[in-house]
């Protein structure tokens, strides 16, 4: 296959520490069979020597080193701007805690067509003994805006082997077109971690772009590794804080009458679950995240009314 006839794809891996996992991810990326690709590591101020180690092992990989941890949205945006400036027609974003099948990018590019702005693979839990699905993207609940139908936790028995149009795609592994980024914009950097992908998905849909789930492309995800793991204080804090901003940004009018009690109930349920499991530190962090999110929203409202 002549690579000059294919669109240029920048594969962007965002890293923050976890050097060994980053190496594993980049090793799988290096084996992608799609020929017209360039690989970019954006390092978010790692303290474990990740950029130097990657440079020594993978001399073909371009590296940008941020002076500090900018978070997911801002860190990815550094790479997205670089890719667009260097002629990318598509960018394939990957967390450093993922590994990809060698033909994943071929399948994703083949699925792109007129009006399609984003495409995502079938994402599995990395360490499961069976092929357990982590994400196939999701649909948007018409009232609550919650992601539904993402098949998380299901054993893959072939029930999700058809291409599907989605409302939400997850940012840990997603192909994005240049046209979408130039039309809709990059990630909203108000989200330090979590919900930035949901925000971009909704913005893209409102601009008329289609989002696809492509089942023949496969990725394996070591879930929440960058935040320390599921239900850790860091993960719970940013999940809570970002959720407040997301719903403030996207909920309008009378929908608030449903969203507010629904979100309060969801928060109470989460706190009960954490306390039942004696995750006192995570429960406290979750409360701090809700508080800080509400403070952020109050400041935004005050600025708009002043």
C-alpha positions in Angstrom: 0.0 0.0 0.0 1.4 3.4 -1.0 1.4 5.6 2.1 1.5 8.8 0.1 -2.1 8.0 -1.1 -3.4 7.8 2.5 -4.2 10.6 4.9 -1.5 11.5 7.4 -2.5 10.3 10.9 -0.7 11.5 14.0 -0.9 8.9 16.8 -0.7 10.9 20.1 0.0 9.3 23.4 -0.3 11.4 26.5 1.8 10.3 29.4 2.3 11.2 33.0 4.7 8.9 34.9 4.0 5.1 34.6 7.0 4.8 32.3 6.8 1.0 31.9 3.1 1.3 30.8 4.0 4.0 28.3 6.7 1.8 26.8 4.2 -1.0 26.4 1.7 1.3 24.8 4.2 2.8 22.3 5.5 -0.7 21.5 2.0 -1.6 20.3 1.6 1.7 18.5 4.9 1.1 16.6 3.4 -2.1 15.3 0.3 -0.4 13.8 0.1 -1.6 10.2 -1.3 1.7 8.9 1.7 3.1 6.9 1.2 6.9 6.8 1.4 7.7 10.5 3.6 9.7 12.8 3.8 9.0 16.5 3.9 11.7 19.1 4.4 11.4 22.8 3.2 14.3 24.9 4.6 14.0 28.3 2.8 15.9 31.1 5.8 16.6 33.3 6.7 13.1 34.3 9.1 12.7 37.2 10.2 9.1 36.4 12.3 9.7 33.3 9.7 8.8 30.8 10.8 11.2 28.0 14.4 10.2 28.2 13.6 6.5 28.3 11.2 6.7 25.3 13.7 8.7 23.3 16.3 6.0 23.9 14.1 3.1 23.0 12.0 4.7 20.2 14.2 7.1 18.2 11.4 7.4 15.6 8.9 8.9 18.0 8.5 12.7 18.3 8.3 14.0 21.9 6.9 17.1 23.5 7.7 17.6 27.2 5.4 19.9 29.2 6.9 21.6 32.2 4.1 20.4 34.4 1.1 18.2 34.5 -1.4 20.1 32.5 -4.2 17.5 32.9 -5.8 15.4 30.2 -7.5 18.1 28.2 -4.7 20.7 28.1 -2.1 18.0 27.6 -3.9 16.5 24.7 -4.4 20.0 23.2 -0.7 20.5 23.1 -0.4 17.4 20.9 -3.4 18.3 18.8 -2.1 21.7 17.9 1.3 20.3 17.0 -0.4 17.6 14.8 -2.6 20.1 13.0 0.4 22.4 12.4 2.3 19.5 10.8 -0.4 18.5 8.4 -2.4 15.8 10.1 -5.7 14.9 8.5 -6.6 12.7 11.5 -5.3 12.3 15.1 -5.5 9.0 17.0 -5.5 9.8 20.7 -4.4 7.1 23.1 -3.9 7.0 26.9 -0.5 5.6 27.9 -2.3 2.8 29.8 -3.7 1.3 26.6 -2.4 -1.2 24.0 -3.8 -1.4 20.4 -4.2 -4.2 17.9 -1.9 -3.9 14.9 -4.8 -3.3 12.5 -6.9 -0.9 14.7 -6.0 2.2 12.8 -6.6 0.6 9.4 -10.2 -0.2 10.5 -10.8 3.2 12.0 -9.6 5.1 8.9 -11.6 2.9 6.7 -14.8 3.8 8.6 -14.3 7.5 8.2 -16.4 9.2 5.5 -18.3 12.4 4.8 -19.8 13.9 8.0 -18.0 11.5 10.3 -15.9 13.4 12.8 -14.8 10.7 15.3 -14.4 7.0 15.4 -13.6 4.7 18.4 -12.5 1.1 18.7 -14.0 -1.7 20.9 -12.2 -1.2 24.2 -11.6 -4.1 26.5 -10.4 -4.4 30.1 -6.7 -5.2 29.8 -6.3 -7.7 32.6 -9.6 -9.6 32.4 -9.4 -13.4 31.9 -12.2 -13.1 29.3 -12.8 -10.5 26.6 -14.8 -8.1 28.8 -15.9 -4.8 27.2 -14.9 -1.5 28.8 -16.5 0.8 26.2 -18.2 0.8 22.9 -19.1 4.5 23.3 -22.7 5.3 24.3 -25.9 7.0 23.6 -27.1 10.1 25.5 -30.1 9.8 27.8 -32.6 12.4 26.4 -33.3 13.9 29.8 -30.4 13.3 32.2 -27.6 13.5 29.6 -26.1 10.4 31.1 -24.2 7.9 28.9 -26.3 4.8 28.4 -25.8 1.6 26.4 -22.0 1.5 26.6 -22.0 -2.3 27.3 -19.4 -1.9 30.1 -18.7 -5.2 31.9 -20.3 -7.4 29.2 -18.4 -10.5 28.0 -17.9 -10.0 24.3 -19.7 -12.9 22.5 -20.1 -11.0 19.2 -23.2 -9.1 20.2 -21.5 -5.8 19.4 -19.9 -6.6 16.0 -21.7 -3.9 14.0 -20.7 -0.4 13.3 -22.9 1.9 15.4 -23.5 5.7 15.5 -22.8 7.0 19.0 -23.5 10.1 21.0 -20.5 9.8 23.2 -17.0 8.4 22.6 -14.3 8.0 25.2 -11.0 9.9 25.0 -8.7 7.1 26.0 -8.7 5.8 22.4 -10.4 7.8 19.7 -9.7 8.9 16.1 -10.6 12.6 15.4 -10.7 14.3 12.0 -9.0 17.6 11.3 -12.3 19.0 10.1 -14.0 18.4 13.4 -11.1 20.0 15.4 -11.1 23.0 13.1 -14.9 23.4 13.2 -15.7 22.4 16.8 -12.4 23.3 18.5 -10.2 21.3 20.8 -10.8 19.9 24.3 -12.2 22.4 26.8 -9.3 22.9 29.2 -11.6 23.8 32.1 -11.8 20.0 32.5 -8.5 18.9 34.1 -9.4 15.3 34.0 -12.7 13.4 33.0 -15.7 14.6 31.1 -13.7 16.5 28.5 -14.4 13.7 26.0 -18.1 13.8 26.7 -18.1 17.5 26.3 -16.3 17.3 22.9 -18.7 14.6 21.8 -21.8 16.7 22.5 -20.2 19.7 20.9 -19.4 17.7 17.8 -22.9 16.2 17.6 -24.4 19.7 17.8 -22.3 20.8 14.9 -23.7 17.9 12.8 -20.8 15.4 13.0 -21.4 11.7 13.3 -19.5 9.6 15.9 -18.9 5.9 15.1 -18.1 2.8 17.1 -15.9 0.5 14.9 -16.0 -3.0 16.3 -13.1 -4.5 14.3 -10.6 -2.1 15.8 -9.5 -3.3 19.3 -7.8 -1.6 22.2 -7.1 -2.9 25.7 -7.3 -0.4 28.6 -5.8 -0.5 32.1 -8.6 1.5 33.6 -7.9 4.7 35.6 -4.2 4.1 35.9 -3.3 7.7 35.3 -5.5 8.8 38.3 -4.2 6.0 40.5 -7.0 3.5 39.9 -10.8 3.4 40.3 -12.2 4.8 43.5 -8.9 6.4 44.6 -9.1 9.9 46.1 -7.6 11.5 42.9 -10.1 9.7 40.6 -13.1 10.5 42.8 -12.1 14.2 43.2 -11.7 14.9 39.5 -14.7 12.9 38.5 -16.9 14.9 40.9 -15.5 18.3 40.1 -15.6 17.7 36.3 -19.2 16.4 36.5 -20.4 19.7 38.0 -18.8 21.7 35.2 -20.1 19.3 32.5 -23.8 19.5 33.6 -23.6 23.3 34.2 -22.2 23.7 30.7 -24.8 21.5 28.9 -28.0 21.6 30.8 -30.5 24.3 29.8 -34.0 25.4 30.8 -36.5 23.2 32.5 -34.2 20.1 32.2 -32.6 21.4 35.5 -35.8 20.3 37.3 -34.8 16.7 36.6 -31.1 17.0 36.5 -30.6 18.5 40.0 -32.5 15.9 42.0 -31.0 13.1 39.8 -27.5 14.3 40.3 -28.0 14.8 44.0 -29.3 11.2 44.2 -26.3 10.0 42.2 -23.9 11.8 44.5 -25.5 10.3 47.6 -25.4 6.8 46.1 -21.7 7.2 45.3 -20.9 8.4 48.9 -22.8 5.5 50.4 -20.9 3.1 48.2 -17.6 4.6 49.2 -18.4 4.7 52.9 -19.8 1.1 52.8 -16.4 0.0 51.4 -14.6 2.1 54.0 -13.0 4.3 51.4 -13.0 7.2 53.8 -10.3 9.1 51.9 -12.0 8.7 48.5 -15.4 9.8 50.0 -13.7 12.9 51.4 -12.0 13.6 48.1 -15.4 13.2 46.3 -17.0 15.7 48.6 -14.1 18.2 48.0 -14.5 17.7 44.3 -18.3 18.5 44.4 -17.5 21.6 46.6 -14.8 22.8 44.3 -16.9 22.2 41.2 -19.8 24.2 42.7 -17.3 27.0 43.6 -16.1 27.0 39.9 -19.7 27.2 38.6 -20.6 30.0 41.1 -17.6 32.0 39.9 -18.7 31.6 36.3 -22.2 32.6 37.1 -20.9 35.7 39.0 -18.7 36.7 36.1 -21.6 36.4 33.6 -23.9 38.5 35.8 -21.4 41.2 36.7 
